[in-house]
């Protein structure tokens, strides 16, 4: 799925019709209902549109569902129909901006968002997206201006604080100011993972005494987000806890068995920290089976073979790495080292 503007997740709000049954208020135990899939939501919305074809909001909701399902063309058709019925719906313009971004059409994003601001100058959402767009385009002064304007409308705006933190990171490498804004975003919305991820990365780089605890809490707070577990595992492997790191990588692979980066990391942990060359070679091979162009896995496979004394294969691998990336210094050094070993 292509990302929306930088990081803002597409919020799929599904309203099949206005007479949706309301929750019961008594204490009777109810059987849990299965979540509605995107395809089912599209069908429900299509049924509702068939009964009420002049309801602009139904087209917006179906467009969101199409977009979430990577059906960008159908989403655009519904967006255009919604704008015909209601040309002053800010929600439609916000979605249209995301679709333009997914299509790689940055030229129309600013125009679309400015139209949303024109319709409702008190709605902070298009301002935050304009800040994102300018951050992406490295127009940092404009990005700060838009996000500050959004925060001027209301101090409660976790996404605005997150964008402001990203502005500080990108424009000034000011981790102190960035951290302050990420923390505000996380405090305002405890279900917002993006600022927590950035805080985790700042702590991991700066390595304060509480980094490990924070990363553990982040993973516990967001157990269903693989990135939270991955960030913790990455920190664990280089801070004396390789076995625990491997356990977290295994958990990720249960859900994403073809994640070649996690397979590579398992190979790296086995090679560098657990000193198990056979296991390392196995995981590097698995990573390369999924992504034969993964140059770091290829190089490290050569390192393992060199460690095992198979200089001939290691040499061929290093040469192959340098065919792809002639300035890969580690491979250059390794090739020289192996060739010296063979001549001794």
N, C-alpha and C positions, 0 to 999 in steps of 0.2 A: 504494500500500500504506500503510495507516495505521501510524503508528509505535507501537512498544511504549513502555513507560514511559520517557518523555523521549528516551532515546537508545540504550538497550541493544538491540543488534541481535538479532533472533531467530536463534538458532543451530539450523539445520536438521540434525539428526543422523538419518541414514537407515539403519535396520537392517532389511533385508528379512526375514532369518531368521538363526538362530544358526549355520547351517553355511555361511556365506559363504566362498567360496574364499579362502585366504590367499595373500599375494604369494609369488612364487617367490623362492628364495634363491640360484639359480645366476646366472651372468653372461650368460645368453642375452638378447639384445636383444628386447624386447617391443614390439608395436605399441601406441601409446597408445589408451586406450579413451575413447569420447565421454562427457562428463559426463551424469549422470542428470538429466533435467528433473524439476520438481516433480510434473507430471502422471504421469510414469513412476513416480516414487517412491510416489505415492498408490496406483497400481495394484499395485506390488510389495507394499506394506504390506497392501493389501486382500487380496491372494492369501495372504499369510502369516496374516492374521487368520482367513481361511476355514479354514485348516488348524489354527489354534490360537486359538480364540475366547476363551480364558480368560487370555490373556497380556496383562496390563494395560499393560506397556511398549509393546507394539505399537500400542495405541490412543493412547498419548501421542505416539509418533513420527508416527502418521498425523495426529493433531490438529495437530502442529507443521507438517506439510506442508500441511494444509488452510489453516491460518492464514497461512502464507507465500504461499499462493495466493489470499488474500483471501476464502476461503470460511469465514467466521466461524461461521455456523450449524452447518456440519458439524463444525467444530473443537469447538464446545461439546458436540455429541452424543458425540463420542469422549472428551472430557474427563470427562463425566459417567459414561460406561461404565467408563473407567479407574478413577475413584474408587469405583465400586461394587465393582470387583474388588480394588482396593488403596487403601483410604482413607488410607493413611499414606505416600504417595509425594510427597516434597517437589517433585520435578520437575513433577508434575502441577499443583500449586498455583502454582508459579512461572509456568507457561504460562497458567493460568487468570487470574492477575493481569494478564498482558499482554493477554489477550483482553478482560477487563473494561475495561482502559484504551482499547483500540481501539474498544470499544462506547460509550465515554464514561460508563461506570458507575464513577465514582470511589468511591462509597459502599462497594462490595464489595471494593475492592482491599486496603485495610488489613486487613479481616477475613481475607481469603484469605492474605495474607502472614504475619499473626500466627499463623494455623494452621500454616503451614510452619515458623515459628520454634518453635512448641510441639512439633512432631514431632521436629525436630532443632535444638536450640539451638546446635550447633557448626557449622552450615552458615551461612556468611556471606552467601550470595546473597540470601535474603529480607531480610536487614538492609540490604543495599545498595539493594534496590528500595524498601524503606520509607523510606530516606533520600531516594531520588529523588522518591517521592510527596510527602514533606513539603517538599522543595525546590520542587516544582511548586506546592504549596499555600501557599508562602511561610512555612511553619513552620520557620524556619531553625534555631532551637535544637534542635528535635527531629531535623532533618536531620543536623546535626553529631553529635548523640548517637548516632544509628543508625550513621552511617558510622564513628565512632570505635569503637563496639562491634564492628563488623565487622573493623576493622583490629586490634582487640585479640585477635581469634581467630587472625589470621595477618598478618604484615607484608607478605607477598606478596599483593597484591590490586589490580591495576592499575585495575579499574573503581571500586573504593572511593576510590582516590586521585583519579581523575577527578571523581567526584561531589563529593568534598571541595573540589576546586579550583573547581567550579561553585558550591558553597555560598559560598566566599569571594568569588567574583565577584558573585553575586546579592545577598548580604546586606550586604557591607561594601565592595564595589568595591576589594578588597584584591588588586591584581594581583601583588604580590610573593609573598604566600602562595599565591595561585592558581597562579602560574607554577611554584612549587616542587612543588606536588602534581601538576600536569600533567606536569612533567618526570619525576617518579617513575613516573607511570603509563606514560609513553612508554618509559622505560628498562626497566620490568618486562615490557612486551609490545611488541616492535618492530613488530608487525602491527596495533596498535591505533591507528587514525587519529584518533579524536575528540580525544584530548589534543594531538596534533600540530597539528590544526586550530586549537585554542584558543591554543596557543603562537604559531602563525603570526599570528593576529589581534592578540594582545598586542604582538608585535614590530612588526607593521605600523603599529599606532596609535602606539606609543612611538618608532618609527623609530630604533632603535639602528643602529650601523654594520653589524651582522651580519644585519639583517632580510632583505635580499635573498638572502644566501647560505643562510639557514635555509629560506626559502620555496622556493628552488631544490632544496635537498636533500629537502625534504618532498615536492615533486612527483616527484622521481626515486625516492624511497622508495615512493611510492604512485602509480605511473603510471596505474593503472586506476581511480582515484577522481577523478571530474571536479572535485570541490570543491577538491582539492589544486592542480590545474592552474588553476582559476578564481581561487583566492586569489593565486596567483603572478601571473597575468595582471592582476588588479586592481591589484596593487602596481606592476607594471611600467609600466602605462599612466600612472600619476601620478608616476613617478620616472624619467622620461627615456628610457623604452624602449617607446614605443608600437607600433613595428613588431613587436617580439617578443611584446608582449601580443596583437596581432592574430593572430599565428601560433598562439598557444595557444587563442585563441577559435575559430579555424578548426578546430583539432583537436577541441575539444569539440563543435562543430556537426556534425562528421562523424558523431558517435555520437548526438547529440541535435539534429537539424536544426530542431526546433520550440521550442527554448529561447528564448523571447522576451526574457529578461533578457540573455542573451549577445548576441543580435542588437541589443538596445538599446545594450549596451556598445560594440559595434563601431561603431554610429552615433555614439556619444558620442566615441569616439577619433578617428573621421574628422572630426567637427565641431570639437572642441576642440584636438586635438593635431596632426592631419595637415592640417587646414584644407581638407578636401575636402567641400564642401557637397553635391554631387550624390550621392556615396557615402553620406554621412550620412543624407540624405533617403531613400535607398533602404532603408537598414537600419531606420530608424525606421518606415517604412511596413511593412516585413516584420514587425516586432515588433507593430505595431498590427493587422495582418491576423490574427495568431494570438491576440492579446489586445487587442481594441478598447478595453477599459476601462483599459489601462495608462497612467495619467495622466502619468507622467514622460516617456514616449515621445511622448505627444501634445504636451506643453508644448515639448519639445525640437524636435519637428518644426516648431512655430511659430517657434522661435528661428532655425532654419535658413532658413525661408521669409522671415523678417524680414531675416536677413543677406543673402539673395539679392534683397531689394528688393520682395518680393511682400507688401506690407503688408495688402492686402485679405484674402488667405487666412490670413495670420498672425493678423489681428484675429479672424477667425471661429474659429480654433483656440483662441485665448486665451479667448474668450467661452465656448466649449464646455467648456474646462477648468474655468472658474469656475462653470458650471452644475452640474458634478459636485462640485467642492470650492470653495465660495465664499471660503474663507480661504487659498487657494493664493497666497501673497504674490508669488512670482516671476511668476505670470501677471498679477496685479494691476499690478505694476510694468511688465511688458512691454506690457500693454494701454494703459496711460497713455503709455508711451514711443512706441508706434506711432501712437496717436491724435495726439500732438504732432507726429510726423513728417508725418502726412497734412495737418495744418493749416498747415504751414510753406510 
